[in-house]
Amino acid sequence: MAGLSLSQVKNTALPELKKYCYDYIHIAQAKVKHDGPKLLWVSLDTDKLAEAMQTAKNNWEMEEISFDKK
């Protein structure tokens, strides 16, 4: 849904999310059915996100992340 290829998600987006957003985004693999495919589950802790936004210098302070590694 983000318009990224599978390799962009796996090799760039997920490691960057885990690195910069580990306090409030939790990512895990799981299966719904025993013989089903592994799915990626992403959950957002809204309380911790709100706390992080309050302690930031301003509400738009974020690291610039490039998904096109050169």
C-alpha positions as CSV (number, residue, x, y, z in Angstrom):
1,M,0.0,0.0,0.0
2,A,3.0,2.3,0.3
3,G,4.0,1.7,-3.3
4,L,7.2,0.0,-2.4
5,S,8.5,-3.2,-3.9
6,L,9.0,-6.3,-1.7
7,S,12.7,-5.8,-1.7
8,Q,12.4,-2.1,-0.8
9,V,10.2,-3.0,2.2
10,K,12.4,-5.9,3.3
11,N,15.8,-4.4,2.7
12,T,15.3,-0.7,3.4
13,A,11.9,0.3,4.9
14,L,11.7,-2.3,7.7
15,P,15.3,-1.8,9.0
16,E,14.8,2.0,9.0
17,L,11.5,1.8,10.8
18,K,13.0,-0.6,13.4
19,K,16.0,1.8,13.8
20,Y,14.2,5.1,14.2
21,C,10.7,4.1,15.4
22,Y,11.4,1.2,17.8
23,D,9.8,3.0,20.7
24,Y,6.3,3.1,19.2
25,I,6.1,0.9,16.2
26,H,6.3,-2.9,16.7
27,I,6.8,-5.2,13.8
28,A,6.5,-9.0,13.9
29,Q,5.9,-11.9,11.6
30,A,3.0,-14.3,12.3
31,K,0.7,-16.8,10.7
32,V,-3.0,-16.6,10.9
33,K,-3.4,-20.3,10.0
34,H,-0.8,-23.0,10.8
35,D,-0.3,-23.7,7.1
36,G,-0.9,-20.2,5.9
37,P,1.7,-17.6,4.7
38,K,3.7,-15.5,7.1
39,L,2.2,-12.1,7.4
40,L,3.8,-8.9,8.6
41,W,2.0,-7.4,11.6
42,V,2.7,-3.7,12.4
43,S,1.3,-2.1,15.5
44,L,1.5,1.5,16.6
45,D,1.6,2.5,20.3
46,T,-0.3,5.8,20.0
47,D,0.5,6.8,23.6
48,K,4.3,6.4,23.1
49,L,4.0,8.2,19.8
50,A,2.2,11.2,21.4
51,E,4.8,11.3,24.1
52,A,7.7,11.3,21.5
53,M,6.0,14.1,19.6
54,Q,5.7,16.2,22.8
55,T,9.3,15.8,23.7
56,A,10.6,16.6,20.1
57,K,11.8,20.1,19.5
58,N,8.8,20.6,17.3
59,N,6.1,18.3,15.9
60,W,7.8,17.9,12.5
61,E,11.3,17.0,13.6
62,M,12.1,13.7,11.9
63,E,15.1,12.1,10.3
64,E,15.1,12.1,6.5
65,I,15.0,8.6,5.3
66,S,15.9,7.8,1.7
67,F,14.5,4.5,0.2
68,D,16.7,4.8,-2.9
69,K,20.2,3.8,-1.7
70,K,22.9,5.0,-4.0
